[in-house]
């Protein structure tokens, strides 16, 4: 039972990332009809927003410390972060320590701007082009963004730790009344799952209960009719592209303590996220979320040592096997709509 619960927790952790990226992909496809292969790059850019803010907060200047000396008795020159000068040592260290959560505020405007520029500058010219053209141009854009990140940040992963308050593990077993010490799980992974649920719930509430969201949902169902009512649906869809970019970026920001950011992390998640979207059903937001968590849990169970001893490498192909089975039995995916990509 302990092993099953632990694998479910691992699956929810992976599924959170899959669901957030797939949700953004589905928002873009559902509103604009664009198959955006650059969406994984947005996840990567979000992660490097956290890296950038962390580096900004640790910018420092040399100061001679009279209380410390080298082996010759000369005063030592130490590096003092500028945030110490502005906020003091205690507050400054706290700000540096909480760089990743603070990067959420840093990343939101950047990701919205990147999304709007991407949509207005490139993708809008491919709305009426075949999906193959959309895939090629957005995949090319993803490669360009990946190489830019590699140029400015290097090819090696960059460790970006979580705040000290969340370093360590939580005794999940003891919390649910089981034997203590049997189910130990990292704090930050639980926080990532809670964060993902908050973002997913916020997106669904926004689309369901706000006037803007209702208009967007109407435009997803019948764009021409909404346009005839005098509503600038194109402007709203552009804003939705920015929102989808922000969702992917925030997923990347919060994922940095789990997986050190590197220039190819967007591609690593992109293919899996598209499989999630297809399994869930193209254009279905609930389907994307459901498939994300489902495939994350299945991948986690397939990674168990007992399973790999019987079927080596199953964890590398389980998602694709599930996709094949689902599409053979339900060609539109788990919650796909009739007529989507069936022309």
C-alpha positions in Angstrom: 0.0 0.0 0.0 2.9 2.4 0.8 4.5 1.8 -2.5 1.2 2.4 -4.3 0.5 5.7 -2.5 4.1 6.8 -3.2 3.8 6.1 -7.0 0.4 7.9 -7.0 2.2 10.9 -5.5 5.0 10.7 -8.1 2.4 10.4 -10.8 0.5 13.5 -9.6 3.8 15.4 -9.5 4.6 14.5 -13.2 1.0 14.8 -14.2 0.9 18.4 -12.8 3.5 19.5 -15.3 1.9 17.5 -18.2 -1.5 18.9 -17.3 -0.4 22.6 -17.1 1.5 22.4 -20.4 -1.3 20.5 -22.1 -3.9 23.0 -20.8 -2.0 25.9 -22.4 -1.7 23.9 -25.6 -5.4 23.2 -25.7 -6.3 26.8 -24.9 -4.3 27.9 -28.0 -5.7 25.2 -30.2 -9.3 25.6 -29.0 -9.3 29.4 -29.5 -7.0 29.9 -32.5 -7.0 26.4 -34.1 -3.2 26.5 -34.1 -1.0 23.5 -33.4 1.7 25.3 -31.4 4.9 23.2 -31.3 6.7 26.2 -29.6 4.7 25.7 -26.4 7.4 23.6 -24.8 9.8 26.5 -25.3 7.4 28.7 -23.3 7.8 26.3 -20.4 11.5 26.6 -20.8 11.4 30.4 -20.9 9.4 30.4 -17.7 12.0 28.2 -16.0 14.8 30.6 -17.1 12.8 33.6 -15.8 13.4 32.0 -12.3 17.1 31.6 -13.2 17.3 35.2 -14.3 15.6 36.6 -11.2 17.8 34.5 -9.0 20.9 35.9 -10.7 19.6 39.5 -10.5 18.9 39.1 -6.8 22.4 37.8 -6.2 24.2 40.7 -8.0 26.8 42.0 -5.7 29.7 44.4 -5.3 33.0 44.1 -3.5 33.3 45.5 0.1 36.4 45.4 2.4 35.5 43.5 5.6 37.8 44.8 8.3 36.7 42.1 10.7 38.1 39.3 8.5 41.7 38.9 7.3 43.6 36.7 5.0 46.7 34.6 6.1 48.8 37.7 5.7 46.6 39.7 8.1 45.1 41.9 5.3 41.4 42.8 5.4 39.4 40.5 3.2 37.3 41.8 0.2 33.9 40.2 0.2 31.0 40.3 -2.2 27.8 41.9 -0.8 24.5 41.5 -2.7 22.8 44.8 -3.6 19.6 43.6 -1.9 21.5 43.7 1.4 22.2 47.4 0.8 18.6 48.1 0.0 16.7 45.9 2.5 19.3 44.9 5.0 21.0 41.5 5.5 18.1 39.6 7.1 15.4 40.7 4.6 17.9 40.6 1.7 18.8 36.9 2.5 15.1 36.1 2.7 14.4 37.7 -0.7 17.3 35.7 -2.2 16.1 32.5 -0.6 12.6 33.0 -2.0 13.7 33.7 -5.5 11.7 31.0 -7.1 8.3 31.9 -5.6 9.0 35.6 -6.3 9.8 34.7 -9.9 6.1 34.0 -10.4 5.5 37.8 -10.2 8.5 38.4 -12.4 7.5 35.8 -15.0 3.8 36.7 -15.5 4.2 40.0 -17.4 7.2 38.6 -19.4 5.4 35.4 -20.5 2.2 37.4 -21.4 4.3 39.7 -23.5 6.2 36.8 -25.1 3.0 35.1 -26.0 1.4 38.2 -27.5 4.5 39.0 -29.5 4.7 35.4 -30.7 1.0 35.4 -31.8 1.0 38.9 -33.4 4.4 38.6 -35.0 4.3 35.1 -36.4 1.4 32.8 -35.7 -1.4 35.0 -36.9 0.0 34.6 -40.4 -0.7 30.9 -40.2 -4.3 30.7 -39.0 -5.6 29.7 -42.4 -2.6 27.5 -43.3 -2.6 23.7 -43.0 -1.7 22.3 -39.7 1.5 20.9 -41.2 2.7 24.4 -41.9 1.8 25.5 -38.3 3.8 22.6 -36.9 6.8 23.4 -39.0 6.9 27.1 -38.3 6.3 26.7 -34.5 8.8 23.8 -34.3 11.4 26.0 -36.0 10.6 28.9 -33.6 11.0 26.4 -30.7 14.5 25.5 -32.0 15.4 29.2 -32.3 14.3 30.0 -28.7 16.1 26.9 -27.5 19.4 28.0 -29.1 19.0 31.5 -27.7 18.7 30.1 -24.2 21.7 27.9 -24.8 23.7 30.9 -26.1 22.9 33.2 -23.1 22.8 30.6 -20.3 25.0 27.8 -21.5 24.4 24.1 -22.1 24.6 22.8 -18.5 21.7 22.6 -16.1 21.5 25.5 -13.6 20.5 24.5 -10.1 17.7 26.7 -8.7 16.9 25.6 -5.2 13.6 26.0 -3.4 13.3 28.2 -0.3 15.0 26.7 2.7 11.6 26.4 4.4 10.6 23.8 1.8 13.8 21.8 1.7 13.3 18.3 3.0 10.5 15.8 3.0 7.1 15.5 4.5 6.0 12.3 6.3 2.9 11.7 4.3 2.2 8.3 5.9 2.0 9.7 9.4 -0.2 12.6 8.3 -2.8 10.1 7.0 -2.7 7.8 10.0 -0.3 5.2 8.6 3.0 4.1 10.1 5.5 6.9 10.4 8.5 6.9 8.1 7.0 4.7 5.4 5.8 7.4 2.9 8.3 10.3 2.8 7.8 12.8 0.0 9.6 16.1 -0.8 7.8 19.2 0.3 8.3 21.1 -3.0 6.7 18.4 -5.1 3.6 18.6 -3.0 3.6 22.4 -3.3 4.0 22.0 -7.1 0.9 19.8 -7.2 -1.1 22.2 -5.1 0.1 25.1 -7.3 -0.9 23.2 -10.5 -4.4 22.6 -9.0 -4.7 26.3 -8.2 -3.8 27.4 -11.7 -6.0 24.8 -13.3 -8.9 25.7 -11.1 -8.3 29.4 -11.8 -8.3 28.9 -15.6 -11.6 26.9 -15.5 -13.2 29.5 -13.2 -12.1 32.3 -15.4 -13.5 30.7 -18.5 -16.7 29.6 -16.7 -17.7 32.6 -14.6 -16.3 35.8 -16.2 -17.8 37.7 -19.1 -14.5 37.6 -20.9 -14.3 33.8 -20.5 -17.8 33.3 -21.7 -17.1 35.3 -24.8 -14.0 33.2 -25.4 -15.9 30.0 -25.0 -18.5 31.2 -27.4 -15.8 32.1 -29.9 -14.3 28.7 -29.5 -17.7 27.2 -30.4 -18.6 29.6 -33.2 -16.1 32.3 -34.0 -18.0 33.8 -37.0 -21.3 34.4 -35.1 -19.5 36.1 -32.2 -17.7 38.3 -34.6 -21.1 39.3 -36.2 -22.2 40.5 -32.8 -19.6 43.2 -33.0 -17.2 41.6 -30.5 -13.5 41.8 -31.4 -12.9 38.1 -30.9 -9.4 38.3 -32.5 -8.2 40.6 -29.7 -9.6 38.3 -27.0 -8.0 35.3 -28.6 -4.6 37.1 -28.7 -5.0 37.8 -24.9 -5.8 34.1 -24.5 -2.6 33.2 -26.3 -0.8 35.4 -23.7 -2.6 33.7 -20.9 -1.7 30.2 -22.3 1.9 31.4 -22.5 1.8 32.6 -18.9 0.4 29.2 -17.7 3.3 27.4 -19.4 5.8 29.8 -18.0 4.5 29.5 -14.5 4.6 25.7 -14.8 8.3 26.2 -15.7 9.0 28.6 -12.9 7.8 26.3 -10.2 9.4 23.2 -11.8 13.0 24.6 -11.5 13.7 23.2 -8.0 12.5 19.8 -9.2 14.5 19.7 -12.4 17.4 22.1 -12.9 16.6 24.3 -15.9 18.5 23.4 -19.2 18.1 24.6 -22.7 16.4 21.4 -24.0 13.8 20.9 -21.2 11.1 22.4 -23.4 11.6 19.8 -26.0 11.6 17.1 -23.4 8.1 18.0 -22.2 6.7 19.1 -25.6 6.2 15.7 -27.3 4.8 14.2 -24.1 2.4 17.1 -23.7 1.1 16.7 -27.2 0.5 13.1 -26.6 -1.4 14.2 -23.5 -3.5 16.6 -25.6 -4.3 13.9 -28.2 -5.2 11.3 -25.6 -7.4 13.8 -23.8 -9.0 15.0 -27.0 -8.0 17.9 -29.2 -9.6 21.1 -28.0 -10.9 19.6 -24.7 -9.7 21.4 -21.7 -11.0 18.9 -19.2 -9.6 16.1 -21.4 -6.1 17.7 -21.3 -6.1 17.9 -17.5 -7.5 14.4 -17.0 -5.1 12.8 -19.5 -2.1 14.7 -18.0 -2.7 13.3 -14.5 -3.7 9.8 -15.8 -0.6 9.5 -17.9 1.6 10.9 -15.2 0.4 8.2 -12.8 0.7 5.4 -15.3 4.3 6.5 -16.1 5.1 6.5 -12.4 3.8 3.0 -11.9 5.7 1.8 -15.0 8.9 3.2 -13.4 8.7 0.8 -10.4 11.6 -1.5 -10.0 9.3 -4.6 -9.9 7.7 -3.6 -13.2 11.1 -2.8 -14.9 12.5 -6.2 -13.9 9.7 -7.8 -15.9 9.4 -5.3 -18.7 12.6 -3.2 -19.1 12.1 0.2 -20.6 8.3 0.2 -20.1 8.5 3.6 -18.4 9.9 5.1 -21.6 7.1 3.9 -23.8 4.0 3.6 -21.6 2.6 6.9 -22.5 2.8 6.1 -26.2 1.3 2.7 -25.7 -1.6 4.2 -23.9 -2.0 6.8 -26.7 -2.2 4.0 -29.3 -4.7 2.1 -27.3 -6.9 5.1 -26.6 -6.8 6.3 -30.2 -7.6 2.8 -31.6 -10.7 2.6 -29.3 -11.6 6.3 -29.1 -10.2 8.1 -32.2 -11.2 11.5 -30.8 -9.5 10.9 -27.5 -11.1 10.5 -24.0 -13.1 13.7 -24.2 -12.6 14.9 -27.8 -15.3 16.8 -29.7 -16.7 15.8 -33.0 -15.4 17.7 -36.0 -12.1 18.8 -34.4 -9.2 18.1 -36.8 -11.4 15.7 -38.8 -11.6 17.7 -42.0 
